[in-house]
Structures are given as structure tokens and as C-alpha cells.
Amino acid sequence: MGKASRNKKERRRKDTQGWHPAIAARDAFRDREATIRLLEDNPYAAAYFAGTTERVFQEAMWQHIRLGLAPAQAWHETAAWMMGEAGFPRPWPHDTQFIADYAIFEREQQLALLRDGEICVISPAAHAAVIAAALTLDANDLLTLDRDTDIPLRAALLVMPEPVVLDRHNGAAGDLSVLGWRHSTIYGPAGQEYAAVGVSAMLRPDGPIQTPDWKEFLAEAQADGYPPPPWFPAGTNGMRADASTRSTSAHTEAIEHIRKRHMLHRDVADLLRADDALWAPETAQWNGEPVADPHNDFCERYLFAFWRLAAQGITVTAAPEPRHHPPSGNVASGEGSTGIRLVDLRRPTERPPGQMPRHPRATTPTGGL
């Protein structure tokens, strides 16, 4: 690691160590309001998302063709994988306007989440615990999620104390600072519909991953009078949440679907020699170091771990102190669509009598935040 990288990492660590819940809540409220204002009618943000969607779509379609599908079927399967899982229903016409329509749909979904979701600001200690738990999870764990019993809030935004840098199997890197979720539906290629949670990732424009193309895009947008929002949307994935109604055969099909999805995130060489095992990362680091995310599912694993730990009483939530409430009368009460919740680790003495921590992948939560 070079000197500049070490210095940058130390600055991030110092910033995190100086994290204050009231300041974090104030900043989160301010950033949410600014993001809504700057994301609406922003042609640069719309164009960037549409361009990214088209590039990923073409890459995924090519991988489907390499697996032996005819072009028309490859298009349909790719549309189901990218758009159907994100809650965009059929039909999925075979034309470029379809991708543009999806980009508009995605922007409206993100704006609805920003307007309706409660804000959960997570402390550095709770954040580290959630990441540690997330790294123990695999695809089978995620398939135990049930929307009606496991999701504490219908729509929410989880604001992290520092960006998480992701390292993917294909060599791509990215980062995220905010995760959102809301009730959704997954639409399959053969007309299937599954209860789901839409998981939205957002990043800070000044985050740790600054590619030349990204910096050029930001500079051009700023110069043309369209500054980027503090939370820049990076897309939505669908997370199945129908465990209570899924049959044994449907569960087997779901595992096979995830295996195929994982394969799509590998390069062509890996596609040709992938085994049937469901891969799960074994080790990773945070606090400025990359977290392994070869299958683009770290966001889902992070939220799953967050919900599990909250249900077990390992985390505790509270509203900001009254003197630190955000302006404009939208105070954080801990309840309601405009609330802000501060999420921290619960001290051992605060746990309910007889309640002990359990492994997040071996339990099914029934409580809320």
C-alpha cells in the first residue's frame, strides 16, 4: 500500500473514531433531503444510470449466449435477471427503449424510497458487527428470509459510518455508503412472482473509488449546473423473502437459480469450469480494506445480518436527543415515515434476562428494531 493510500485510510479511520450519533443523524437527514432535490430532473444522473444499465445488460446477455441460449432467449433471461428481480414487471420488449423505460422506473423507485423510508444511522461498533456476521452467510441462509416476519420496517435507509469498499471476482471494485430496502416483488422469466425485498445501494460521489471516468462525469455534471446528490443511486437487487410459503421443490429451484446467478458474475473462464457448490466468502476486511463481493450480493448479506442481529436484541435503537433534532419540524421520533433511528450495539447489561447472542445464520427473527 502506497503512502497516499495509507494516509487516506488513516483519515477515514480517524473520521469514524470521531463519529457522533447526533451529528450523524443530522447529516443523514440533510443528505436525504439534498439527494431528493438533486436527483429529480437530473439528466446527468439519469444518463449515467441508463448507460451503466445498458453496459451490464449487454455483458450479462453475452454471458447467457455463451451458455448456449439463443439471442432472443438470452435477452429475456437477462431482462428477468436484471429488471424482473428489481421489481420491474413484464413485458420486457426486445428494444433499446425498454432499457430507457427501466432507468426511469428505477429512478422513481429510488425517489419513493428516499421520501418514504425511515433513516437508520448505524454506529461504527454495530456496523463492524453486522459486517462480521454478513461474512458468515451464504445463499442458503438468505433463502430463509420471510418478508412478513423478518423485515422490521416496510421501507428504510441504513446509513453507514464509513464507505464499504467492495472487491468483486471479475476485478471490478466499488463502494457503498447507504443501503435501502422496501417491500417488492420478483418477476421470473416464466411468469413467476415472489414476495421480495428490493435492496438499493447508494454511494457518495467523493467516496474511496474514484476512477477517471467517474471523476470526469462528476466534473462535467457540476460544470453544467447539475451537482451530484450526496447519495448517488447505484441500482437495486431483488431479495426473495417468501420462505414461509416456499415448498421443498421450490426451495431446490431457488438454490439452482442462485447458482446460475453466481455464475453470471464470473468471467468466461470461470463459467466454463464452475462447480455446483454455492460459494461464500471466507475472509475479508473493512475499515478501508476491500470486502469480497464476487457475486454482487454483499448488500443483501449485510441487510440480512442487520435484521438478524436486531431481532436477537444484539442491537438497540433510539431517537436522537431533542436538542439535535433535524430542522424544519421533521424530528426523529423513532416512529413514522420521517423518523431517524440510531442503531448501536446493546451492552450486555441491557439485554433482556436470559437472552444470549446467537449465530445469525442459525436463527429466524420474529421481532423488530
N, C-alpha and C positions, 0 to 999 in steps of 0.2 A: 504494500500500500504506500502510495506517494505521500509526501509531506502535506500537500494541499488536501488530499482526501482525509488524512488523519486529523488535520485542523478542522475540517468541515464536520467530521464525525464528533469531535470533541465539543464543537459549538452546539450541535444538536443535543448531545448528552447534557450539557450544562442547561440548555433551554428546558429540557424535560425535567431535570432535577429542580428547576425553579418553577415548575408547574403549580399553579394555584387554582383551586376549583372555581372560585368566584370569577376570576379573570377568564378562565377557560369557558365558563358559561356565558359570560358577556360577549366574548369573541365569537363563540359559536352562534349566538343569536344574531349578531351583527353580520357574520359571514353568510348565514342563511338568507337574511333579507337582501343583502347585496347580490347574492347568487340569483335569486328570483328576478331581481330588477335587471341584471346584466345578461341573463340567459334569454329572456324574452326578446324576440325580434332581433336576435344577434346573428347576422348572416354568416359570420366567420365561424362561430361555434357550430351552426347547423351544417356548414360546408365541411368542416373538419370531421364531424361525426359521420356524415354521409360518405365522405371519402374513405375513412377508416373502415366503415361497414362494407363498402364495396370491395376493398382490398382483401379483407378477411373472408368475405363471401367467395370471391374468386379462388382464393387459396384452398378453402375447405371444399369447394366444388371440384377442384382439380384432384384433391386427395380422394374424393369419392370415386372419380373416374379411374384413378389408379387402382382402386379396389375392385374395379370391374363393372361399375354401373354405367349405363348409357347416359349421355349428356342430359336428356330430359329428366330422367330419374335422379341423377346426381343433383340437378337444380332443386328438385322437390325435396330431397332428403336434406340438402343444405339449408333450404328455407325453413324446414321443420326444426333443424338443429339450432339455427341462429335466431329465427324470428318466432317460431312456434313456442320454443321454450321460454322466450322472453314475454309471452302473453299476447302475441300478435296473431289473431285468428286467420284461418283460411278464408278465401282462396289466396294462393300465392302465385300470381301470374308470372309467366316466364318473360319478363321485360325489365328494363332498367328503371322504369317509373315505380315499380314495386319497391325497389330499394330506397328510392327517394321518399315514397309514402311511409316506409318503415322508419326512416330517420325522423320524419315529422311525428309519428306515433311515439317514438322513443323520447323525443324532447318533451312532448306533452305529459308522458308518464313521469318523467323526472320532475317537471314543474309541479305536478299534482303531489308527488311525494314530498317535495320541498315545502309546499303550502300546508299539507295535511299532517305530516309526520311530526311526532314529538321528538325532541332532541335529547339524546343520552350522551353525556360527556363522560368518558371513561378515564379514570386516573391511571398514571403510569404503572402502579402496582397491579391493578386489576387487568390492565392491558397485557402486561407480561404474563400473568396467569392464564389469560384467555389464549394467547399465542402458544404457550406451553401445552395447553390442553388440545388446541387445534392440531398440533403436530402429531398427536397420537391417533387421530381419526382417519378412517378410510371410507371407501364408498359404502360398505355395508352399514356403517354407523349412520351415515347421512340418510340412508333409506329408512331409518326408524323414526323419522320426523313426522309428526302429525300436526296439521295446522290448527285444529280446534283445541288441542290440549297443550301444545308445546310453545306456541308463539304468544308472548305476554302482551304485545301491543299490535294492533292491526297494521299500523304504519309508523315507522320511526327512522331516525337518522342517528347513527352511532359515530361520534366524533373522537378520533384517536389523539393521544397526546403528542405523537410524532409520526411522520410518514413511515409506512412499512414498505421496504424495497423488496420486490418480487423477482425471482430468478427462475425463468422457465426453461424447459428442456430443450426448446429449439434455439436457445441462445438469446431470445428477446428478454428485455428487462423492463420493468415498470414499477410504479409506486402507487400507493393509495393512502388517503388520509381520512376519508369518510365512507362509511357503508350505510346503505339504506335498505329497508325491506318494506314490502306491502303485500297484502293478500293478492294472489294472482291465479291464473290457470295456465297449464302447459297444454299445448295443442300438438298432438303427434302426427306423423306423416300419413297414417291410415285413418284419421278422423278421431283418434283417442283424445280424451280430455281428462286431465288430472288436477286435483286440488294442489296448489303450489304456493310458494312464496317467491316473489320477484326480488332478486338481490341486486341492488345498484351500487356500483363503485364510483367514487369521485376522487379526484386528485387536486392538489394545489398547484397552480401554474408555476410557482417558484420552488417546487419540490426537488428532491435529490437527483431525479433523472432528467437531464437537460440535453437532449440530442440537438444537433444543428438544425434539423428540420423543425423541431418544436420551438426553438428559440426564434427562428425566422418567422414562423407562423404567429407567435405572440407579438413580435415587433411590428409585423405588417398590420395585424388587427388593431393594435394600440395606435399606430400612426393614422389609421383610417377612422379613429373615433369609436372603436369597439373594444374596450378593455376586457380581458377575460374575467369571468366570475371567480371569486375566491375558491369555490368548489367546482371544478370542471368535470362534468359527467364523462365517464369512461365506458358506459354501457351497462346492460342488465343481463343477468343469467337467471334462468328458472331453476328452482329447487323443489323437487317433489316433496309434498307434505301430506300424503294420503295413506300413511302406514296403517291406520286403524281399519281401512276398508279394502286393503290390498290382499288378494288371495296368494296362496303359496306359488302357484304358477305365474301369477303376475309379478311376484317378487323376483322370481328367476329371470323373467323377461326384463325387469328393470335393471338387474345386475348386468345382463348381457348388453343392454343399451348403454350403460355407463362404460363398460369395457370398450365398446366401439367409439364412444365419445372420447375416451382417453387416447385411443389410437390416433384420432384425428389431430391431436396436439403433438404428435411425434413427427419427426421428419420422415421422408420416404423410406430411408433405410430401416428405420425402426418399425415402420408399418409392415414391412415385408417379413420381419422376423420377431414380431411381438408375440409374447406368450399369452396364455389365458388368465394369468394372475392379475388381480386388481392391485395396482401399485399404490403404495402410501409412503410419503417421505419419512425418513427415519431421523434425520437431524437437520437442524437449521439454526440460524441465529437471527437476532433482531438488534435493535438499538443501532441502526445504521448498516448492519450487515444484511445481505440478501436472505430471503426466506424462499425455500424451494417451492415452486408452483408449476410443475411441468404440465399439469392438465387444466390450468386456469380455474381451479376450484378452491383456492385458498379463502376467498371471500365467504363461500358457503361454509367451509370448515370453521372459520373464525366465528361466524354468527352462531353456528350450531353449538360451539363450545361456550359462547357467551350465554345463550339461552339455558344450556345445561347447568352452568355454574350458578346462574341466577336462581334457577329452580331449586338447587340444593342449598340455598342460603349462604353460599360462599361469598357472594357479593351483596352489597347493601346500597340502596338508593336514597337520595334526599334531594330536596329543593335547595337552590342557592339561598344564602342568607338574605333577608329582606333588603338590607342596605345595598346589596349588589344586584338587585333585580334589573333586568334589561329595561330600556326606556320604552316610551310610547304606550305604557299601560299593559303590555303583554308580559305580565310577570310569570315567573315559573312557579306553578303551584304543585307540580308533580302529577297533576291530572289535567285532562283536556287536551285539545289538539295543539295548543300553543305552548304546552309545558316544556320545561327543561329539567332533566333528571341528572343528577351527579351520581356516577356509579363508581364505587370503591370496594376494595376487599373488606369483608366483615372481619373484625378482630375476633379471636377465639372466644373471648368472654361475651361477645354479642350474639353468638349462635344460640338458637333455641335449645333448651335442655335435651340432651340425648341425640342431637343431630350432629353427625360426623361427616366430614368430606368424603365423597365417593368418587370413583373414577368416572369421568364424564361420558365415556363410551359404553358404560355398563348400566346406565340408569335411564329411566324415562321420566321427564319432569312433568309435574302437574300444576305447579304454581306459577306466579308471575314475578315481575320485577318488584 
